């Protein structure tokens, strides 16, 4: 979740050095640094449910599942950007940096009122330029709704609603019912 923007432009090297010692995570977009706010209980539960299922499914493969403390490094329009996706699956052997990945196969963002616009527009636009990305998943935390964007469908979104619906991620042969994604989350609708 993004909070207030810091004003002075920062080099990539200074950003990375600062992130290693900072108590607060920051996203970096073309020289500008944005502090990240904390997540809600439901946001955390949804993220954990998805990451746990993915990690279990991918055991014994070259793919790895990461959660929100690992950076995604992108170069979009010749500008470096660093994001902290909620969940990231990486399968590419070129991804050897222990602090930032460049070649994700799947990215998941859990939406909040503060970040939904950024996740749907800015991050979507940046993420889909990543050569290895196959699926981008947006998960509502206030209602049972998941939207999956796939490279194979030219990034057209498929929205799923209802506990019996099943999220399919064909790039890794994975499926997960919405009721498992929302396990432990009290929804209002």
N, C-alpha and C positions, 0 to 999 in steps of 0.2 A: 504494500500500500504506500502510495507516495504522499509525502507531507510537503512542507514548505521547501522552496528552492533556495539553495545557497547562491550568492550572486557572482562571485569571481570565477572566471574560467580556470580549469584545473587540467594539468597534463595527465595522460593515461598513467604514467609512472607514479606521479604524486597520488592519484586516486587509488591505485593498487596498493601503494605503501600505506596509505591512510586506512584502507579497508582491513588490512591485516591486524591493526591495533584498535580499531574503532569498536565501541560498544554498541553503536547503532549502524545498521546496514544502510548503504546508499546505492541508488542506481545512478549510472553515468551515461549522459547523452550528449555526445559531441562537445565535451568540455564542461558541461554543466552537471552539477551533482545534486541529487534529490534524496533527502532523508526518507527512510521508510518507516511507516507507522506500524504498530503491532497489529496482530490479527485477532479476530473474535474466537470464542470457543468453538462455534459451529464451523467457521472457516478452517480451524485447526483440525477438527474431527474429520471433515470431508477430505482435506489434504492427506491426512494420515490413512484414512480408509483406502483411498486411491493408491497411494504410494506403497502401502503394505501389500495390496493385491498385485500390483505390478511387480514388486520385488519378488514375491513368492512365485509368480508366473515365469519370471525371467531367470530364476536360479539355474545354474549350469549352462547358461548361454554367455555370449560375449557382451550382452547388453547389461547396463547398470541403471538403477533408479536412484535419482537424487531428489532431495527436497529443498526447500526455500533458502538454505544457507549457502548454496553453491551458485556461483555466477555463470551466466551465459554471455559470452563475448561475441558481438556481431560487428561487422563493418557494413554500414548501410550508407549509400551515397558518399563514399569515401570518408565517413565519420565513424569513429569507434563508439560503441555503446555497450554497456554492461547492464544486464537485467538480472533479477533474482526470480525466476519462474517458481511457482508453487511446487510443481512436480516436473521433472525432466527425465526422459529416457535417452540414454546415449549408447550407441552400438558401434560407433566408428573407431577403429584402432588408432586413428590419428589424434584422438582426444587424450593427450597425455598430461596436460597441465592440471595439477591437483587443485587449483583454485578457480579455474574458469574453463568451461567447455565451449566448443565452437561448432560442433557437428551433432546437434540433437536429432533424434528420430521422432520423438513425441514431446510436446510441451503442453502443460495443463495450468490454467489459471483459475482460481476460485474467485468469483466476482464478489465485490462489495460495493456499496453505494459510492464510496470514494474512488474506486479504481475501475469500475465497469467501463466507463468511456475510454480510458487509456488502454484497457485490455482488449476492447473490441476494435479500436481504431489504430492507435499508435503501435501497440505491440503486435497486433495482427499484421499490419503493413510491414513492420520490420521482420517479424518471425518468418513470414512466408517467403522471404528472399533468401532464407537459409537453404543451401543446396540439399541437405540431408533430411530436412523436416518432412515428415509424411502426414502427421496429424497434429492439429491444434485443437485443444479441448477447453471449452469454457463451461464452468460449473456454477450455477446460481447457489447461493447459500440461504436465501430466504424462501425458496420454493423448489420443488423437485423438477429441475429443468437442466438439461445438459445439451450443449451444442457442439457438434464435432465438425471441424473443417478438415477436408482431406485433399492432398495434392492430386489424387486420382480423379477427383471430381472438380478440378480447377478451383479449389478452395470454396466451393459452394457449401453452405452450412446445412447440417441436418440436425434439427432440434427434437429432442426426446423428452417426453413428459410422462409421469406416472411410474409407480413403483415396479411394475412388471416390464417396463421397457429395458432394453439391454444395450449398453454402449459397446460398439464393436470397433476394435483397432486392428484392422487386418495386417498392418505392417509388421506386427509382432504376434499375430494369431491370438489376440486377447479379447475377452468379452467380460463385462461386469454389469450386473443388473443395477438399476438406479437405487433399489432398496438397499443394496450393499454400500453404495457410495454415500447414502444418507443415513447409515446405521448410527444411532445415537443422537441424531439431530432432530430437534423438535421444530417442525415446520408449522407456519400459521395458516397455510391454505391447503 
